[in-house]
Amino acid sequence: MAFKRDIPIYDIKTISHLKREDILISRFAPYLETRKKLCLPHKHDFYHLLLFTKGCGTHLIDFQKFVVQPYQIYFMNPGQVHSWNFDGEVDGYVINFSIPFFQAFLLSPDYVQQLPCFSGILANSVINLPENLQAEVHKIFERIIEESEMGNKLSLDMIKVLMVQLFITICRLGFENTNLNVKSNNYFMLRKFLNLIEKNVSILKFPSEYAELLYVTPNHLNAICKELIGKSAGEMIRDRIVLEAKRLMVNLDLSISEIAYELNFRDNSYFSKFFKKYAGITPEEFRILNVEPNGEL
């Protein structure tokens, strides 16, 4: 594998031959055939939705490996690092869409961000479809493909309707499996907390700081996280800081000291101790294992 000092970030205009800025819809085999460099580690600045219907191999997302199998669906957020390593032929469907794609269409402009499958939590974002849902989901993807090929005046609106139908179908499964209630005030508080972590990962480090922004007590925030995720608020903050550090460390043009500064640690030594405690290895060891020429990435 070619050695890169940084991981590329692609936008939809780069990915799409049509140079559209809002959405790309394709069957996966031809998509991959013309974009083989996408098997290498990269990021997107858009949402990436992928359903495998054929093939095997591995998919690495934010340094976690998943075994590819038919009727496995991935919901990926902007900024996540991922790469593929396929064994033989693969096929399925891929939909890339921009952050504002639904904003003028839905009454709630942040509707997508509120869905658990787009939470960025990999346990909710990589789903093996049960057999009783496979035909239904397959049919929705086929209709989306048909509408994208039709290209008439109302096709784009129909595509949006079908995508929302797809999201609801999948997210119902997620709520059934986790006993979450989509109307729960606690769930929406959790989503606000996760969004705040995304926006402030390099600035805020403590549950009390987030609780103040959410107008709740730290104990209440912690109880919500424990109930719905099984982790404390502090654990969720630390996990996200460690992930951001890993994403930054794939850029070898940044020193460990510069990454510590970027994440608002008081010094390199404290950052290294923090990373070792919660990642299990030192920043230098992480780079050797994951970023250097002989590493996994």
Backbone torsions as a table, in degrees:
resi	resn	phi	psi	omega
1	MET	NA	136.2	179.8
2	ALA	-64.6	142.0	-177.2
3	PHE	-91.3	124.8	-179.5
4	LYS	-117.9	143.2	178.2
5	ARG	-81.6	-19.5	177.8
6	ASP	-143.3	156.7	178.7
7	ILE	-91.8	127.2	-177.8
8	PRO	-68.2	150.4	175.1
9	ILE	-115.2	121.0	-176.9
10	TYR	-102.7	143.1	169.6
11	ASP	-107.6	172.3	-175.1
12	ILE	-64.5	-35.7	179.6
13	LYS	-64.6	-32.2	177.1
14	THR	-71.4	-41.6	-176.3
15	ILE	-74.4	-36.3	-172.0
16	SER	-90.4	130.9	172.9
17	HIS	-68.0	-23.4	-178.9
18	LEU	-81.7	-10.1	179.9
19	LYS	60.1	31.3	175.2
20	ARG	-79.2	146.8	-175.6
21	GLU	-99.6	-1.9	-172.3
22	ASP	-115.5	-39.1	-174.3
23	ILE	-156.9	148.0	171.7
24	LEU	-133.3	130.7	180.0
25	ILE	-128.0	131.3	-177.5
26	SER	-160.0	155.2	162.3
27	ARG	-69.6	149.0	-168.7
28	PHE	-73.8	-38.0	-176.8
29	ALA	-58.4	-51.8	177.6
30	PRO	-67.4	-31.0	176.3
31	TYR	-60.4	-46.1	-178.7
32	LEU	-71.0	-37.4	-177.1
33	GLU	-59.3	-37.1	-177.9
34	THR	-95.2	0.6	-178.1
35	ARG	-138.3	51.8	-174.0
36	LYS	-63.1	-25.7	179.7
37	LYS	-66.8	-14.7	179.1
38	LEU	-73.2	-8.8	172.7
39	CYS	-69.8	-22.8	178.3
40	LEU	-78.5	158.2	-179.7
41	PRO	-56.5	133.0	179.8
42	HIS	-159.0	169.7	175.0
43	LYS	-122.8	163.1	172.7
44	HIS	-121.5	157.8	168.4
45	ASP	-105.0	21.3	-179.3
46	PHE	-137.0	170.6	174.6
47	TYR	-77.7	143.1	-175.0
48	HIS	-129.0	117.0	-177.8
49	LEU	-117.1	125.5	-172.3
50	LEU	-139.0	127.1	173.5
51	LEU	-117.8	122.5	173.6
52	PHE	-88.5	132.8	173.1
53	THR	-115.3	-11.3	-177.6
54	LYS	-155.0	142.8	172.4
55	GLY	113.3	174.7	178.3
56	CYS	-151.1	171.9	-176.8
57	GLY	141.4	-150.9	179.8
58	THR	-134.4	152.7	178.0
59	HIS	-130.9	119.8	-178.6
60	LEU	-101.8	119.9	-179.8
61	ILE	-125.8	120.7	179.7
62	ASP	47.0	44.4	172.6
63	PHE	70.9	15.6	170.7
64	GLN	-113.6	135.3	-175.8
65	LYS	-98.2	134.4	176.7
66	PHE	-122.9	139.1	177.8
67	VAL	-84.3	120.7	-178.6
68	VAL	-70.8	136.6	175.9
69	GLN	-152.1	156.8	-179.2
70	PRO	-57.7	143.3	-179.3
71	TYR	60.6	40.6	169.9
72	GLN	-107.6	130.2	-176.3
73	ILE	-118.3	139.9	-178.5
74	TYR	-119.7	132.4	172.3
75	PHE	-115.4	112.9	-174.9
76	MET	-118.3	137.7	-179.5
77	ASN	-91.1	158.5	172.6
78	PRO	-55.3	139.1	175.3
79	GLY	95.9	-15.2	179.4
80	GLN	-73.0	142.0	178.1
81	VAL	-91.8	130.4	176.7
82	HIS	-150.8	161.5	177.9
83	SER	-154.8	160.2	-179.8
84	TRP	-120.7	151.6	170.5
85	ASN	-141.6	96.1	-172.7
86	PHE	-93.5	150.7	176.6
87	ASP	-114.9	98.6	-177.9
88	GLY	86.8	-161.7	-176.5
89	GLU	-76.0	143.1	175.3
90	VAL	-131.9	155.4	174.9
91	ASP	-156.6	170.7	-178.2
92	GLY	157.4	-142.8	-179.1
93	TYR	-137.9	148.4	175.6
94	VAL	-134.8	136.5	173.7
95	ILE	-131.1	120.9	172.6
96	ASN	-109.5	130.4	177.6
97	PHE	-141.3	148.6	-174.1
98	SER	-74.6	164.4	179.1
99	ILE	-59.2	-43.8	-178.3
100	PRO	-86.6	9.3	-172.3
101	PHE	-54.8	-41.9	-177.6
102	PHE	-95.0	-5.5	-167.6
103	GLN	-64.8	-34.8	179.4
104	ALA	-88.2	-3.4	-174.1
105	PHE	-103.5	-35.4	-177.2
106	LEU	-105.5	147.0	179.5
107	LEU	-61.3	-37.9	177.6
108	SER	-94.7	107.4	-175.0
109	PRO	-65.9	-20.9	179.9
110	ASP	-105.8	27.4	-176.8
111	TYR	-54.8	-48.3	-176.1
112	VAL	-61.9	-42.5	-178.0
113	GLN	-63.8	-21.3	-178.9
114	GLN	-82.5	-12.2	-177.2
115	LEU	-79.1	137.6	-177.9
116	PRO	-61.6	-29.9	-179.0
117	CYS	-69.3	-18.9	176.4
118	PHE	-108.7	25.4	-178.7
119	SER	-75.9	-18.1	-173.7
120	GLY	87.5	-7.9	175.2
121	ILE	-83.2	115.5	-169.4
122	LEU	-62.0	-28.5	178.3
123	ALA	-63.2	-26.4	178.6
124	ASN	-97.2	-10.7	-169.3
125	SER	-106.4	-14.4	176.6
126	VAL	-118.4	112.0	-168.7
127	ILE	-127.8	128.5	171.4
128	ASN	-90.2	112.7	-175.0
129	LEU	-67.3	132.0	174.6
130	PRO	-67.4	156.6	-174.4
131	GLU	-57.8	-35.0	-177.2
132	ASN	-72.0	-11.7	178.4
133	LEU	-105.5	-13.2	-171.7
134	GLN	-61.0	-46.6	-178.5
135	ALA	-65.0	-40.7	-179.8
136	GLU	-63.7	-46.5	-179.6
137	VAL	-67.1	-40.8	177.2
138	HIS	-57.8	-43.8	-179.2
139	LYS	-63.2	-39.8	179.3
140	ILE	-63.9	-43.9	178.7
141	PHE	-62.2	-40.5	179.1
142	GLU	-62.6	-40.5	178.2
143	ARG	-65.7	-36.8	177.1
144	ILE	-64.3	-43.2	176.9
145	ILE	-59.8	-46.3	-179.6
146	GLU	-60.1	-43.6	179.7
147	GLU	-66.2	-37.5	179.6
148	SER	-67.3	-32.8	178.4
149	GLU	-77.8	-27.8	-180.0
150	MET	-66.8	-48.5	172.7
151	GLY	66.1	24.3	177.8
152	ASN	-86.5	-176.9	-168.9
153	LYS	-60.1	-35.8	-175.7
154	LEU	-100.4	2.8	-176.9
155	SER	-61.0	-41.0	-176.9
156	LEU	-64.4	-39.5	177.1
157	ASP	-65.5	-39.6	178.3
158	MET	-64.9	-37.8	176.8
159	ILE	-60.9	-41.9	179.1
160	LYS	-64.1	-41.4	177.8
161	VAL	-61.5	-45.2	-178.9
162	LEU	-65.9	-36.9	178.6
163	MET	-66.4	-41.1	176.5
164	VAL	-63.2	-40.7	175.6
165	GLN	-58.7	-42.4	178.1
166	LEU	-62.5	-46.7	-179.1
167	PHE	-59.8	-45.9	-178.8
168	ILE	-64.0	-42.7	179.3
169	THR	-58.0	-45.6	-178.5
170	ILE	-73.2	-41.9	-176.0
171	CYS	-70.6	-28.3	172.3
172	ARG	-58.5	-41.8	177.5
173	LEU	-60.5	-43.3	179.8
174	GLY	-62.3	-42.8	179.7
175	PHE	-68.3	-36.7	177.7
176	GLU	-63.5	-39.8	-176.5
177	ASN	-74.2	-26.7	-175.3
178	THR	-110.1	2.4	179.9
179	ASN	59.9	29.4	176.7
180	LEU	-89.1	147.2	174.8
181	ASN	-105.7	117.2	-175.1
182	VAL	-59.9	-23.1	-179.2
183	LYS	-92.0	-0.2	-176.5
184	SER	-65.6	132.3	175.7
185	ASN	-62.1	-34.2	178.7
186	ASN	-64.4	-38.5	178.5
187	TYR	-63.5	-43.8	179.9
188	PHE	-68.1	-32.0	174.3
189	MET	-65.2	-40.2	176.7
190	LEU	-61.1	-43.5	179.8
191	ARG	-62.2	-40.4	177.7
192	LYS	-62.8	-40.5	178.5
193	PHE	-62.4	-46.2	178.9
194	LEU	-62.5	-39.4	178.1
195	ASN	-65.2	-38.5	178.2
196	LEU	-66.1	-38.8	177.0
197	ILE	-61.0	-43.6	179.7
198	GLU	-58.0	-41.4	-176.0
199	LYS	-78.6	-23.3	-171.1
200	ASN	-125.4	20.9	-173.5
201	VAL	-58.5	-31.6	-179.2
202	SER	-93.1	2.6	-174.4
203	ILE	-117.8	-51.7	-174.0
204	LEU	-101.9	135.6	-174.1
205	LYS	-120.2	-12.6	-169.5
206	PHE	-121.9	144.0	178.5
207	PRO	-55.6	-35.6	-178.6
208	SER	-61.6	-33.8	179.4
209	GLU	-67.9	-40.6	178.1
210	TYR	-72.9	-38.9	179.0
211	ALA	-59.6	-39.1	178.3
212	GLU	-62.3	-41.4	179.0
213	LEU	-67.5	-28.0	-178.3
214	LEU	-93.6	-1.9	179.5
215	TYR	59.6	40.7	173.6
216	VAL	-132.5	169.9	176.4
217	THR	-82.0	154.5	175.2
218	PRO	-56.2	-37.5	179.8
219	ASN	-64.7	-39.2	179.7
220	HIS	-67.5	-43.8	177.8
221	LEU	-60.7	-42.4	-179.8
222	ASN	-64.3	-39.8	179.8
223	ALA	-64.5	-39.3	178.8
224	ILE	-63.8	-46.0	-179.4
225	CYS	-63.1	-41.6	179.0
226	LYS	-63.6	-41.7	-177.4
227	GLU	-66.2	-45.1	-170.1
228	LEU	-96.5	-27.5	-176.5
229	ILE	-115.0	-25.5	-177.0
230	GLY	84.7	11.9	177.5
231	LYS	-128.6	156.9	174.9
232	SER	-76.0	162.9	177.0
233	ALA	-60.3	-39.4	179.2
234	GLY	-62.9	-40.6	177.9
235	GLU	-63.0	-40.5	-179.4
236	MET	-66.1	-39.5	177.0
237	ILE	-64.7	-46.9	-179.5
238	ARG	-63.1	-41.7	179.1
239	ASP	-59.4	-41.0	-178.0
240	ARG	-71.4	-35.6	176.5
241	ILE	-64.9	-42.9	178.5
242	VAL	-62.6	-42.6	178.4
243	LEU	-62.3	-43.1	179.2
244	GLU	-63.5	-37.9	176.5
245	ALA	-62.1	-43.1	178.5
246	LYS	-62.2	-42.7	178.8
247	ARG	-61.8	-39.2	178.9
248	LEU	-70.7	-32.8	-176.1
249	MET	-72.6	-14.6	175.7
250	VAL	-74.1	-10.6	173.2
251	ASN	-93.9	101.6	-176.1
252	LEU	-74.3	-6.4	174.1
253	ASP	-75.4	-12.4	176.2
254	LEU	-98.9	129.0	175.2
255	SER	-78.1	164.7	177.4
256	ILE	-61.0	-38.3	178.2
257	SER	-63.2	-40.3	179.1
258	GLU	-66.9	-36.3	177.5
259	ILE	-67.4	-41.2	177.1
260	ALA	-59.4	-41.7	178.9
261	TYR	-66.8	-42.0	-179.8
262	GLU	-60.1	-34.8	-178.8
263	LEU	-93.3	9.2	172.5
264	ASN	67.2	35.0	170.8
265	PHE	-87.8	147.8	-173.1
266	ARG	-69.7	-26.4	175.6
267	ASP	-161.0	167.3	-176.5
268	ASN	-63.8	-38.2	-177.6
269	SER	-63.4	-44.0	180.0
270	TYR	-65.5	-41.0	178.0
271	PHE	-61.7	-45.0	-178.7
272	SER	-62.5	-40.1	177.9
273	LYS	-65.8	-41.8	178.4
274	PHE	-61.1	-48.6	-178.2
275	PHE	-63.1	-43.3	180.0
276	LYS	-62.6	-39.7	-177.8
277	LYS	-64.9	-41.8	-172.0
278	TYR	-102.2	-18.9	176.4
279	ALA	-100.6	-17.1	177.5
280	GLY	88.0	-8.7	177.2
281	ILE	-141.3	163.7	178.9
282	THR	-77.4	161.2	175.5
283	PRO	-55.9	-40.0	179.9
284	GLU	-64.5	-41.2	178.3
285	GLU	-65.9	-37.5	178.1
286	PHE	-61.0	-43.0	-179.8
287	ARG	-65.2	-39.6	179.2
288	ILE	-63.1	-42.1	-175.7
289	LEU	-77.5	-30.7	-169.4
290	ASN	-118.3	-18.9	-171.7
291	VAL	-124.1	-28.8	-178.7
292	GLU	-65.3	164.2	-173.7
293	PRO	-51.4	-33.9	-178.2
294	ASN	-96.1	4.3	-179.8
295	GLY	-82.3	180.0	-172.8
296	GLU	-68.1	-38.5	179.5
297	LEU	-76.6	NA	NA
